[in-house]
Amino acid sequence: MAENGAFEKRSSESSGQSVPSGPSDRPPASREGVPCWVDAQLSDVEAGKRFYGELFGWTFEDAEETDDGAAGESVRACLDGEPVAALVRKTDGRMPTVWSVYFRTPDAAALAARIRAGGGQVVTPPHPVGALGTAALAADPGGAVFGLWQPGRSTGFGRRHEPGAFAWAELYTRDTEAANTFYGDLFHDALFGPDASPDFGRARVSDVFPAEMPPHFLVHFLVEDVADGLAAVARLGGRVRVPPFETSYGRVAVVSDGQGASFALLQR
């Protein structure tokens, strides 16, 4: 079964690069490398609203107007009035139907340069999203895609680590040691800093998914009971991709919505 662990701590000697040391005055949730947002790219946002609204109790509001007029392309999902995710309409049918995770950064351009230097790629360069912040998409050396978010008016999650909200991001990769090196160097403070409590782990693709599955991030949402969640997913037209299994961070099942976007239900 999956390793499902947080990243192993590595010294600056083993990584070959200097790493921050000593206390940090930044609270854990604001450190660079903390997952701060998730969104789903969907062909049918209205269908997505019905599915996730029923499954997680989300309500929805139109996204704030941006300079490029893209407000009508997405909705913000809320739990008890606080933002927890976004559903975004795909503008190109060739785009994958996926959930993506975004990592917080104070400087998206500088982080993008470090990603390139570490052997990753910048898929979509940093660009402003109105006054909300700056976004980018990147890929690690194994090809797993993730997002960057430099906060402006929007800092990300209003709620997390509670039923119906984001709880964990698992990277499924073919080379966990390479992932440890890449992300440990990028996000050392968030993973190993004082009071760090990472909600980001890694496992080999073949531990849960077929070996031919591309490396990817799997977004986990907390539920009170996985079995109840699976019954709701089936009733709403979704599918069970991987039946429940035990991990070091809880009981997990991998599912997909009616449009094929995969995510995980996590019971702790």
N, C-alpha and C positions, 0 to 999 in steps of 0.2 A: 504494500500500500504506500501511498505518498509519504514523502519525508515530512512535508507540512511544517517545517520548522522555520523560525526566524533565522536571519542570517548569522552565521558563525562570526564571532569577532576575530578580526585579523589585525596584527600589529603593522606599524608602518614599515618595519623591516620585511615582513612577508609580502606586502603588497608592492614594495618598491617605490611607494609614493608617500609624501608627507600627509598626515591626517590631523584634523583639529584635535587639540587636547585641552584639558582643563575645563572648568565650569562654563556653562553657557547661560546668558541672561535671557535667552529666548524661551518662552513656554513651549512644552513639547509639541502642541498642536500647530504652532506657527513655524516650526523648523523646516528647512528645505528638505524635500523628500517625503514629507508626510502626505498620504493620499488625502486630497481635499475636495474632490468632485468626481462624479461619474455621469456619463450620458449614454443613451442608446440611440443608434442610428437605425431608423425604421422607415419602411415605405409608407406605412399607414399610421400616422400619429394618433388618429382618433381611436383606432383599434387598440393601440398601445395604451391609451388612457383607460379604456374599458378593462383591459387585462390587468394592468398594474394597480389601477384604482380599486378593483375588487380584491386583488391578491394582498396588497399591503395597506389598504386604506388611504392611499394617496389622494389628495386633491390637486387640481392643476390650475395654473394661471399662465397667461400669455407671457412670453419672455419679453424683457425690456427692449425697446427699440434701439437698434445699433446704427452706426453711421452707414452701414451698407444696406440698411432696410431689411435685415433678415429676421425681424421679430416674428413674422408669420411662419417661419420655418421650424420653430421649436416651442415647447411649453416647459415650464418649470414645475416639477413635482414637489409637493409639500406634504409634510407630516405634522399635524397639529399646527399648521400655519408657518412652519419653518422649512426652508428649502433642503431637499435631500437628493435630487437628481434632475436630469433633463431628458426629455424625449425630443429627438431632432429628426426632421423629415429628410430622407435621403434625396439629394438633388440629382443623383446619377444612379440608375438602377444597377450599375456594375459595382457600386460600392458595397462592402460587406455589411450584413445586418448584425451588429455587434454592440456589446457594452464595452465602454472604454473607461479607464481610470486615469485621473489627472493628479500629478504630484505638484505640491506647492513649491514655489521658488520666488525669491525676491528679485531675481534678474533672469528672465527667460533667455535673453540673448547670450548672457555669460554661460548659463547652464547648457544651452545648445552647443556652444563652442567646446565645452568640456565633454559632452556626449560624443562629438566627432573625434576629439582627441583620444577618447577611450575606446574607439572602434565602433561606435554606433553611428546611426544615420539620423539626419533631421528630415523628416518626411514633409512636414509643413512648417516653414520658418515662423518664428514668433511674429504675431500680428495682433493689433489692438482689436478688442471686441467692445466697441464703443467706449464708455467710461467704466465698464465693468471690470476690465483687466486685460491681460495679454495672454494669448493661448498659442500653443505649438503642439505638433505631433512629432514623435521621435520613435526610433526603433533601436533596440539593443543589438549587440553583435550577433545574437542568435535569430533575430528577426521579429521578436515580440514588440508590438506597437504599444506605446503609452503616450499620455498627454502631459503637458506642462501647463501650469497656471500661475501667472504672476498677478496677485490680487490688485484690483483697483477698488471700485465700489463694492464688488462682490468678493467675499473672502472664501466662499465655498459652502460646505455643509453647515446647515443650521442645527441639524441633529445627526448623530451617528451613534453606533454601538447600542442601539435599542431596536426592538422589533419594528420591522418595516423600513429600517435605515441601513446604510452601509456599515459593514462590520469587519471586512477583511478583503485583501487582494492577494491572490495566489498566482505566482508566475509558474507556468508549466514550460519547462525548457529541457533541451537535450543535454545541457552541460551545466549542472548546478554550481560547480566550482568557478566556472567562468562568470556565471551570474553573480556569485558572491563577490568576486573581484570588481566587476563593473559597477554594480549598484552600491557595494560597500564604499567604493571610492567616490561615487557621486553623492551619496546621501549618508555619509558617515555619522553626522550629528543626529539625524533622525533615527538611525538604526542603533547607534551605540552611545549617544551622548547622555549626559546626566538626566535621569528620570525618563529616558526614552522607553516607550512601550510600543514597539512596532506592530502594526496591523498589516504587515506585508511579508509574505513568506515565499518559498519556492519549492518545487518538486519536479521530478523527471516526468516528461510527457507520458512515458510508458507506464507510470505508476497508476494512472487513472484512465488516460485516453490512449487510443491506438498509436503505435510508434510513428505512423505517417501523419499524425495531427501536427500542424505547424505550432511552434512555440507561441504562447499567448498568455495574456492575463485573464484571470477569471474573477469577476466581481462577486462578492458574497454579501447577501442581505440577511440580517438576523431575523429569525422567526422563533416563536415560543415552542413550536412543535413541528419537526420536519415532516412527520407523517401527515399531519393536517395540511401542511403547506403543499405536499405532493398531491393530495386529494384535490385541493383548490386549483392547482396548476392543470391537472387533468380535466377538471370540470370546465375550466375557462378556455380549453383548446390548446394548451401547451403540451410538452412532452417531457418525460423523464429520460435524461441522457445517461446518467450514472446513478444507480440506486444508492441509498444512504451508506456511508462508510465512516469509520472513526478516524479522527486526526488529533494531533496534539492541541489543536485550538477549538475542537468541538465536533459535533456530528454534522456531516455535510452530505447534500445530494445535489447533483448537477442537473439542471432543467433548462428548457428553452421556452420562450413565449410562442404564441401562435404564428409569428413571423420568422422564427428561427434564431432569435438572439439568445445566446446561452448565458446563464448566470447560475449562481449557487445559492441554496438555502442553507443557513448555518444555525444550528441549535447549540446553545451553551448552557 
